[in-house]
Amino acid sequence: MGIQSTKVGADSSAHYVAVGDDSVFNGAIVYGFAVFRRTRLKGLVRGVKDIKQRFRIPDDVDIHCKDFRHEYSRSKLGIQHLSDTDVESVYRNVVTLLNQSDVLVKYGLAYEDKVRGVWDEGVMVLEGGGSTVEVPVRYDPKGILGLLAQTCFSSAPGSGHGPSAEELEIFIAPDSTKVKFLGNARQAHNWARGFSDMGTGAVLEVIPNVGGCPKELFEIADVIAYMCSHAAHGKAEQPFFHELLASVKSKVRNEYVTDGI
């Protein structure tokens, strides 16, 4: 008899929404989500549009941190009027919007040098139902990103770590890159799908929506993931992003480790 599970993540009437994106920076791997009440959705979209208007960023140019951080990329996008200081102000404005809108920043973090070893062994032994099975594995940061996204869905009701997967409509940024990570190849965004056991007897199959929400929400998620992957290197190395993340009022960090696997 197979696992009896309930599919969650796509309920358009859920009271809460989670929108996520990823970032990898110097060995810090992050999947970050903006989690908020559905009643805040329109205000967040409007807030991002206001920020872009304030800094004279065309509506068809997405706030994409990797591009905004480099003068050459800004020139190609037609936003060469933005200085490095202006770009940092854009990020601060986004965080202010998060705080004003009671958004929870929730992110999964892994350090490559801590997690890579187990995947480089080429095989993983999984146990369950009194038996074991060997699964071929191959390290790929995009696979790790999927696992990090899953860690953000594992909050039980009343845990203090934000809404549970049952209470969420979940959106993740599309990434169709084929990734062979744990046994078989999948498009990168599909590694965010998984099963979650809350310890209550119910097993949830979390199936996020791939794309499908206002682009402004993915712009927010991009800032969150980029901020968290840089802040993970600490105050001495990344003082701006360390301070920026510290200014976020509501946040939950889940670090993924492989001890005991």
N, C-alpha and C positions, 0 to 999 in steps of 0.2 A: 504494500500500500504506500503510495507516495505521500509527500508532505502536504498536509492540508493547510492552505494559506489564503490570506485575504489580500487582494491587490489594492494598493494604495498609491497616492501620488498624483492622480489625474482627476480628482473630484473638483469640478469647477464651482461647487457650492461650499467648499471647505472654508472655515472661518479665517484661516491663515494661508499665506502664500510664501514660498521660498524660491528665490531666484539665485542661481549659482554660476560661477565661472572659476577658471583655474589660473595658476601662475607658478612658474618655476624660476627660481633665481639663485644662482651660485650654490646649488645643492639643497636649497630649501624648497620643498614641494608642497603646494597649498591648493586646496579646493575650498572656496569661500562662498557663503550664502548671506543674502539679505533676507531676513525672516520678519514678516510684518502682517498686521491685520489687513484683511481684504479691503476694509473701509479706507485704508491709507493709500491704496494703489493709485488712484487718480491724482492725489496730491503729490506723490513721489514722481510720477511722470511729469506733472506740471513743474515741479521743483527743478528737475534736471533741465527742462526746456528753459526755465528762467536763468539758470546758471550759464547755459550756453549763450543765451542772448546777452547776458551781462558781460561776458568775455568775448563777444562777437565771434562765436564759433558757429559756423553754418549748421543748420539742422541736419544736413546729410553727412556731416562729419561726426562720427561717433567719438565719444570720450574713450580713447583706448590708450592706457597709460604707457605701454611700450613705445608707441609712436610719439606721444606727447612729450616724452622725456628727452627727445633728441631734436636739435635745431633743424637738421637736414630733413627729418621726417615731417616736422611741422611745416616746413617750406613746401614740400610736395603736397601736403593736404590743404595748402592755402591759408594756414593760420600762423604765418611767420611773424605776425604782430605780437604773438605771445612770447614773453621772455620765460626763462626758467622760473623766476619768481612768480610770474602769472600762473604758470602750470601748477606750482605748489598751492597757489591760492584756489585754483579750481578744485584740487583734491580736498582742501580744507572746507570749501563750500559744500562739497558732497557729504563730508562727514557731519557738518552742521545740519544738513538736511536729514541725515540718518537720525541724529539725536533729537531733532525737533519732531520727527515722525515716529518715534518709539520703535525704531528698527533694531532688531537683534542681529548682530554680526556673529555668525557661527562659522567656524572654519576647522578643517582637518589639516594637520601639519605632519610632514615626515621629513627627516633629514636623510638625504641619500646615503651618506656614509654610515648611517645606523641601520638602514633597512636593506641595502643592496645585497649583502652577503647571502642571505637565505635564498634569494631568487637566482643568484649566480651558481648555486649548487646543481641546477638543472632538473631537479625533481623535488616534489613536496609530498610528504605522506599525510594524508587526511584520515581522520578517524571518525567513525559514526556508526551507530547501530551494531556495535560489537565487532566491526570489521574495519580493515584499513585498505586504502587504495593509494597507489602512487600516481601522481599527476605531474606531467612534464611542465616545467615553468621556465620562463625567460624574463629577465629583468627588463622593464620598460617603464619610464616615469609616467607615461600616459596610463598604464595599468594601475600604478600606485595612485594616481589621481582619482581613478574610479573608486578604489577602496576608501580613499579619504572622503569622497562625497558620501559614501555609504555610512561612514562613522557619524556624519552630521544628521542622519535620519534615525539614529538609534536611541533617542531620548524617550523614556517612558513617561506617561502622564504624571504630572506632579513631581517630576525629578528636579525641577528648577533649572533645567537646561533648555528651556523653550518648548514649543509645541511638539507633540509626537508626530510621527509620519501619518498617523490616522487623521490628524487635524490639518494636514497640509495639502495644498496643491503645489507641486514641485516642478520647476522649470530649470533646465540646465542648458548651457550654451552648446550649440552643435559642434562636433569635431568628428568628421567622417573618416579620419585616418585609420587604416587597418592596423590593429595592434594584437600581436600574438603574445599573450602574457601568462595566462593560467589555463593551460590545456589546449585552448583553441583560439582562433583569431576572431576578433569582433571590431566593429567601429569603436573608436575611443570612447565616445559618449555612452556606449552601451555597457561599459564596465561600471558605470554608476548604478546599474540595476543590481538588486541583490535581495537576500532574505534577511529579515531582522526578527530575532526572538526576544520579546520583552520580558521573558521570565514569568509571564502570566498565563502561559498555555496557548497564547495566540501567536502564530507566525505570520509576519507581514511580508508580502512580496512588493518591494518598493520599485515602481516603474515610473520614473520621472518623465515629464514631457520634454522632448528635445526641441528647443526653440519654441515659438508660438506665443510669446508674450511681448508687450511693448518693448522696443529696443532700448528705451531709456532705463528700463529695469536691468537689462544686461550691462548697460554702461555703469550703473551703480555696482553691480557684481564684479565688473572688471576692476574698478577702483579698490574694492574690498580685497580681492584676491591678491592684487599687486602690492597693496599696502601690507598685507599680512606676510607675504613671502619675503619682503624686504625687512620688515620689522623683526622677523624671526632671527636675524643676524645680530640683534642687540643694539643698544644705545650707542656704543662706541663706534660701530661700523656704519650704522644707518640711523643717525640721530633724528632726521626729519620724520622718517616713517615710524620709528619707535615712538616718537612724541605724538604723531598723528593717531596711531592705534591706541595709545594711552588715553587719548581724548574721546574715544568712542565710549558712550555711557554703558551700553549693554553688549557684552560679548562673551562667547563661550569658545574655548580652544580645546580641541581634541588632538592629542599627539598620538600618531600611529607608531607602534613599536612591534618588533617581531619576536620579542622574548617569549619563549614557550611554544612557538609554532613548530 
